[in-house]
Amino acid sequence: MTAVQYSIRILIAICGAFFLAQYLQWSQGYWLVLSAVLLMQIRIDNFFWKNSWVLLLSGILMAVNVCLANGFASIHYLLPFYLFLTTLVTVCFSLIKTEYFLSAFFVNLVGIIAAGMPVSGAVLWARVECVFFGILLALLVGCLCWPPRLYPDLKQQLRNCFSNLDELQKKLFFIYLKRDYAEQHFFYERDLHQQRELIFFDMKKMNEALEKLAPAQANNWRDCFDHLNHLFDIIIALGNLRYRIQDQATFEVCEKELALVSIYISKGLDNLTKQLKSKKAVEFNLDGFVLAIRAVEEIYRSTLQVVSKDPLVFLLFIQNLYAVQEELNSLANDVEKL
Amino acid sequence: MNKIAIIKRVVPRALAIFVAVVISFYFALSEKFWLPLAAMLVMQTGVGLALRQGMERFFTIALGVALGTVLVVVIKQPVLIAVLTAILFTLFCYFAVKESLHYFVLSMPFLFALILLITMLLPISHPTILYERLYDVTIGAVVGLVTNLVVFPVRADAEFRNNVAPVLDAYRLYLISIMDLLYKKNGAFEKALASKNRVEQTLQAQSAFFPVWVYQSGLSIALRQGHRHFLVMVERVGQILFSMHHVARYSFDPVLLKDLQAPLEGFVSQSEKILQALATVLSLNKLTEGVSDLTEELAQLEQRFKAVVPLSLELLDMSKEYVYLAAFIHDLKDLRLTQIKLAQALR
């Protein structure tokens, strides 16, 4: 989900909550807005049912905590102990199950707010009612605006993987074209770490989804996943050149060729994505990529062998480029079978 | 995350809430929740950044309270307030998510949006409410900041060591599985993939508390440089292992591998020991015995490699098998050099 989509969901939820609160003239209407808006932030999975269950359960826990905190607020000496305990439990839970951090955090937050503004029985009931309306509103907006999928969509996850892998290779090749890597390498490495993390996350999700598939159905996907894993390893191996070559100026010799290689890897991954989206066969041609590798090979033989302190690393780099080509072809075959 | 680390993080937060609630009984001027809420929110800080980030969060809360209260005091029409709240909240949420989709809830724009929302939703009872809310928020922030700094303060170096040790341990098991894959042992392919998955999990901040906080600004300069350098080296080991995994997938001539088996296994076993020693040093914070010489087997391995494959680049270029074997040995060499840098950094 993009930042814009996320914001539109929030805007719809908050406007809906304000409208309901105004229309129904509830004195505790702000609890409807608060609970709906907080619950809208929770999105722990790409699957509809799990997401909805977590949202519902978080909402119910919020309502229970609002009631209990309100009750304890009337007994002064017990309230600090109650809030101590709820904080202990929620923080502990969020540290053990990090994916539920938001749910635990919001449950604790509404408890603190409710304890600070205690109300009597009838008003408390109106408050809880508002929280439940907030849950319903959050569920409704969650269903209507960019809902997560009902079942795992492996093709979508594979497309995400391709896109993130493409971003990673672009960033790695970009470093070869930048002179300030040595001085700013913490900055670049952090960026690369974040990009790798996205791929790890995609792969983990894909692996989890693969385990749920029937064995007959899983075979093609398993092959595809293995090749994807291999392609990731090769791209990482390509990136290792950045610390094997100490003198950044060496890359100047093959600057254009490296940029071209990156463009063709990008095109290859883009073609795979198109193939996944399209129902018809998409032509998959890596001739341009092979020519780009040959250009690197040529410059390696004519210049880099002489200029570079350790020409072997460029030879290994070229070999890895051919390995990328092989893996892209294998992936194209796998994708065709899916 | 181990139990002690969890207790050290949980207890200060719960204690701060306890103290803040007790103080709010006697000193709170406005709504009673501002004090514990401010205490809770200023404690959401990164490792080694308790004071700086805590102060930043306090100022954000104060600004949110001030803006929200002033808007509600100035604009009397509820519909206009509702529209303004919706627009401002959405806008700041957008900035928060744009900054980071995974960690937006801990970002300053989201904190500002949350406080603004709470402030604008609450009815204003009297004109001096702004002063009273700011007074409560300040006391709450002081409680949170002091508790965060005094009760089980998180020592950045200890936290860093605890976070990195499991990564090195995962690397060690991954290296063993890569060697099994190189020699095409039974079930080696699946084992290597499983080990790779484990490494990937330990390298993610979300699941294993990988110390990405060393990249954040505000960390003590003395710690920052060393920790960042060490972390980059640790990640480099992972990247070398991924590269070795790629090469180990290929089928090599068994005779060629047999020729290299003794020095290769000797080298890898020593590398495993170094990884284990590094993990032990990090987790126990004391030096262990067992790793003496770091470069001798590398020379042996290279010598043996030169004996079984052609020496010149041109001849090496002619066989894919030789190139891949050279790549594997180059990776091993890089691995050892990185391990040496890690060992030097530990001093």
Interface residues (C-beta under 8 A of the other chain):
Chain A: M1 A3 V4 Y6 S7 I10 L11 I14 C15 F18 Q22 Y30 V33 L34 V37 Q41 H76 L79 P80 F81 L83 F84 L85 T87 L88 V91 C92 L95 I96 T98 E99 F101 L102 F105 N108 L109 I112 I113 A114 A115 G116 M117 H185 F186 E189 R190 H193 R196 E197 F200 F201 M203 K204 N207 D226 N229 H230 F232 D233 I234 I236 A237 G239 N240 Y243 R244 Q305 P311 L312 V313 L315 L316 Q319 N320 A323
Chain B: M1 I6 R9 V10 V11 R13 A14 L15 I17 F18 V21 V22 S24 F25 E31 K32 F33 W34 P36 L37 M40 P78 V79 A82 T85 A86 I87 F89 T90 L91 C93 Y94 V97 K98 L101 V105 L117 I118 L121 L122 L193 K196 N197 E200 Q201 L203 Q204 A205 Q206 S207 V212 Y215 R228 V232 E235 R236 Q239 I240 F242 S243 H245 H246 V247 R249 L313 L316 D317 K320 V323 Y324 A326 A327 H330 D331 D334
